[in-house]
Amino acid sequence: MNQKIIAPVKAKPLELSADTTTEDAFVRVISVCLCHAQANLPAVLDGQIEGVHQMRVGFRRLRSGLKIFRPLVPREASEMLVEEIRWLNGFLGPARDWDVFLYEGLVPLFNYFPRKRSLHLFRAKAETIRQTHNRLLRDALVEPRYAIIGERFIAWLAERAWHNEASERQAKRLAESVARFATPLLEQDHRRVIKRGEAFARASPEQRHALRIRIKEIRYALDFFAGLYPSNTIKPYLASLAKLQDCLGVMNDISVAHRLLDEAGSGTASAARQLIDGWYGCRYDVYQREFPDLWQRFTVCERPWKE
């Protein structure tokens, strides 16, 4: 008998057209994100790092979808569901952070210093912490509470329960073409990114993190609405956004690393922490110098939604 292969599942493209109503687009966005997250349950329970990554992306995209449509689907309509996702992210976030820290961020450092005793000791301790967070995540996923989250979302979408909270104007806009909703939203998000990005040089770490969040939000939104615009402009714009997001992500890694080092009880005087801090400090400097060039390329990209 052939054994079923358990593998991580990536998000599927969303097919929307100009005649899709905004409400139907909303239902499909949330449904696709929920399916993406839940499809990775077997891989997460199997202990696969990429499964954790994809599940986290799925729920992040779902929360982003709810936020994108919030002008028409009020916060009150989904508040209970968002709280459930927040509970789950309390397990997904730490598990993913430790996976990235140990199996992406620090791999070059471990390879460069293969005989550093302090790094070997730190890695052993950190791996125990990582496995603990992954075990806690798996425990959460087999609780009835997790299964109920999916059931509630499916029922909420089927019943279109947000109509109980929506105003007459919101209900009218939900019946309109999704293009009428998406285009001004993307333009507004683009302008917010431009405003924050132009202040990058004098921005604090918190403000740079906020820019990264803005970039991630418009990237998710354009992923959802890509079918409404020409593919020849979608691809370069998304690629430019992705490079900016990756660059800012590396810069954000240093603050995450500090938090994880504290969790591991690694004091500032420890040899391992000094090496790790130095490694991330160098990476931060490299990507900080790279950002202006990436930003310039982004600002000259044609916006797909502009005629």
C-alpha positions in Angstrom: 0.0 0.0 0.0 1.4 3.4 -1.0 1.8 5.7 2.0 0.4 9.2 1.5 3.1 11.8 1.2 2.7 14.7 3.7 4.0 18.0 2.3 3.5 21.7 2.9 1.0 23.5 0.7 1.4 26.9 -0.8 -1.3 29.4 -1.4 -3.3 29.0 -4.7 -3.8 31.9 -7.0 -7.2 33.6 -6.6 -9.2 34.1 -9.8 -11.3 37.3 -9.7 -12.8 39.1 -12.6 -14.1 42.6 -13.2 -17.7 41.4 -12.9 -17.2 39.7 -9.5 -19.0 41.6 -6.8 -17.1 42.9 -3.8 -19.0 40.6 -1.5 -18.2 37.5 -3.6 -14.6 38.6 -3.7 -14.5 38.9 0.0 -16.0 35.4 0.5 -13.5 33.9 -1.9 -10.5 35.7 -0.4 -11.3 34.5 3.1 -12.1 31.0 1.9 -8.9 30.6 0.0 -6.8 31.8 2.9 -8.6 29.5 5.4 -8.1 26.5 3.0 -4.4 27.4 2.6 -3.9 27.5 6.4 -5.8 24.3 7.1 -4.2 22.4 4.2 -0.9 22.6 6.1 -2.2 20.9 9.3 -0.8 17.5 8.4 2.7 19.0 7.6 2.7 20.9 10.9 1.7 17.8 12.9 4.4 16.0 11.1 6.9 18.5 12.4 7.8 20.1 9.1 9.2 23.6 9.3 7.8 24.7 6.0 4.3 23.5 7.1 4.5 25.9 10.1 5.6 28.7 7.7 2.7 28.1 5.3 0.1 27.8 8.0 1.3 31.0 9.5 1.2 32.7 6.1 -2.3 31.4 5.5 -3.7 32.9 8.7 -1.8 36.1 8.2 -3.3 36.5 4.8 -6.7 35.7 6.3 -6.3 38.5 8.9 -5.1 40.8 6.1 -8.1 40.0 4.0 -10.4 40.9 6.9 -8.6 44.2 7.4 -8.7 45.0 3.7 -12.5 44.7 3.5 -13.1 46.3 6.9 -14.6 49.5 5.3 -17.4 47.2 4.2 -17.3 44.3 6.6 -17.2 46.0 10.0 -14.7 44.9 12.7 -17.6 44.0 15.0 -18.8 41.4 12.5 -15.5 39.4 12.7 -14.2 40.3 16.1 -14.8 36.9 17.7 -13.1 35.1 14.8 -10.1 37.5 14.9 -9.7 36.7 18.6 -9.5 33.0 17.8 -6.8 33.6 15.1 -5.0 35.7 17.7 -5.0 32.8 20.1 -3.6 30.5 17.5 -1.0 33.0 16.4 0.2 32.9 20.0 1.5 29.4 19.2 2.4 29.8 15.5 4.4 33.0 16.0 7.0 31.7 18.5 7.3 28.3 16.7 8.0 30.1 13.4 10.4 32.7 14.9 12.5 29.9 16.4 12.5 27.9 13.2 13.7 30.9 11.2 16.3 31.9 13.8 17.9 28.5 14.0 17.4 27.1 10.5 17.7 30.3 8.4 19.3 33.2 10.2 22.1 31.5 12.1 23.0 28.7 9.7 25.8 30.7 8.0 27.2 31.6 11.4 27.2 28.0 12.6 28.9 27.0 9.3 31.5 29.7 9.6 32.4 28.7 13.2 31.8 24.9 13.2 34.1 24.4 16.3 33.0 27.3 18.5 32.0 25.5 21.8 29.8 28.5 22.9 27.8 28.3 19.7 27.4 24.5 20.0 26.1 24.9 23.6 23.7 27.7 22.6 22.4 25.8 19.6 21.6 22.8 21.7 19.7 24.9 24.3 17.9 26.9 21.5 16.9 23.7 19.7 15.2 22.5 22.9 13.3 25.7 23.1 12.3 25.5 19.5 11.0 21.9 19.9 9.0 23.0 22.9 7.3 25.8 21.0 6.6 23.4 18.1 5.1 20.8 20.5 2.9 23.5 22.1 1.7 24.4 18.6 0.9 20.8 17.7 -0.9 20.4 21.1 -3.0 23.5 20.3 -3.9 22.2 16.8 -5.4 19.0 18.1 -7.5 20.8 20.6 -11.3 21.1 19.8 -10.9 24.8 19.8 -8.8 24.8 16.6 -11.4 22.7 14.7 -14.1 25.0 15.9 -12.3 28.0 14.4 -12.6 26.5 10.9 -16.2 25.5 11.5 -17.1 29.0 12.6 -15.5 30.7 9.6 -17.2 28.4 7.2 -20.6 29.0 8.8 -19.9 32.8 9.0 -19.1 32.9 5.2 -22.1 30.7 4.2 -24.6 32.8 6.2 -22.9 36.1 5.3 -23.5 37.1 8.9 -21.7 40.5 8.4 -25.0 41.8 7.0 -26.3 42.1 10.6 -23.6 44.7 11.3 -23.3 46.4 7.9 -24.9 49.7 7.1 -27.2 50.3 4.1 -24.3 52.0 2.3 -21.9 49.2 3.1 -24.4 46.6 1.8 -24.8 48.6 -1.4 -21.0 48.8 -2.0 -20.7 45.1 -1.3 -23.0 44.5 -4.3 -20.8 46.6 -6.6 -17.9 45.4 -8.8 -14.8 44.5 -6.8 -12.7 46.6 -9.1 -14.5 49.7 -7.8 -13.4 48.8 -4.3 -9.9 47.4 -5.1 -8.5 50.2 -7.2 -8.8 53.2 -4.8 -7.8 50.9 -1.9 -4.5 49.9 -3.7 -3.8 53.5 -4.6 -4.3 54.6 -1.0 -2.1 51.8 0.3 0.6 52.7 -2.3 0.7 56.3 -1.2 1.0 55.2 2.4 4.0 53.1 1.5 5.6 55.9 -0.4 5.1 58.3 2.5 6.7 56.0 5.0 9.5 54.9 2.7 10.6 58.4 1.9 11.3 58.9 5.6 13.4 55.7 5.8 16.7 57.4 6.4 15.6 59.1 9.6 13.1 56.4 10.7 13.3 54.5 14.0 13.4 50.7 14.1 9.7 50.8 15.0 8.9 53.0 12.0 10.8 50.8 9.7 8.9 47.8 11.0 5.7 49.7 10.3 6.8 50.3 6.7 7.4 46.5 6.4 3.9 45.9 7.6 2.5 48.4 5.1 4.4 46.7 2.3 3.2 43.3 3.3 -0.4 44.5 3.4 -0.3 46.0 -0.1 1.5 42.9 -1.4 -1.3 40.6 0.1 -4.0 42.9 -1.3 -2.5 42.9 -4.8 -2.1 39.1 -4.6 -5.9 38.9 -4.0 -6.8 41.4 -6.7 -4.2 40.4 -9.3 -6.8 39.0 -11.7 -8.3 42.5 -12.2 -5.1 44.1 -13.7 -2.6 43.4 -16.5 -0.2 40.6 -15.6 2.7 42.4 -17.3 2.6 45.2 -14.7 1.5 43.0 -11.8 4.6 40.9 -11.8 7.3 43.6 -11.7 5.4 45.6 -9.1 5.0 42.5 -6.9 8.6 41.5 -7.4 9.8 44.9 -6.3 7.6 44.8 -3.2 8.9 41.4 -2.3 12.5 42.6 -2.5 11.7 45.5 -0.2 9.9 43.3 2.2 12.8 40.8 2.3 15.3 43.6 2.9 13.2 45.1 5.8 12.6 41.6 7.1 16.3 41.0 7.6 16.6 44.3 9.4 13.7 43.3 11.6 15.4 40.0 12.4 17.9 41.7 14.7 15.1 42.8 17.1 13.6 39.3 16.9 17.0 37.8 17.6 17.4 40.0 20.7 14.1 38.8 22.0 14.9 35.1 21.4 18.3 35.4 22.9 16.7 36.9 26.0 14.2 34.0 26.1 17.1 31.6 25.9 18.7 33.3 28.9 21.8 34.3 26.9 23.3 37.3 28.6 25.1 40.1 26.9 28.4 38.9 28.3 28.1 35.4 26.8 30.5 34.6 23.9 27.6 33.1 21.8 25.5 36.2 22.2 28.4 38.5 21.2 29.0 36.5 18.1 25.3 36.4 17.2 24.8 40.1 17.9 27.8 40.9 15.7 26.5 38.7 12.9 23.1 40.3 12.9 24.6 43.8 13.2 26.7 43.2 10.1 23.6 41.9 8.2 21.6 44.9 9.3 24.3 47.3 8.0 24.5 45.5 4.6 20.7 45.6 4.0 20.4 49.2 5.3 22.8 50.3 2.6 20.9 48.2 0.0 17.5 49.7 0.8 17.8 53.0 -1.1 18.5 51.2 -4.4 15.6 48.8 -3.9 13.4 51.8 -3.0 14.4 53.7 -6.1 13.5 50.7 -8.3 10.1 50.4 -6.6 9.2 54.0 -7.0 9.6 53.9 -10.8 7.5 50.7 -11.1 4.3 51.2 -13.0 1.2 50.8 -10.8 -0.9 48.0 -12.2 -4.2 49.6 -11.4 -3.3 52.9 -13.1 -4.7 53.3 -16.6 
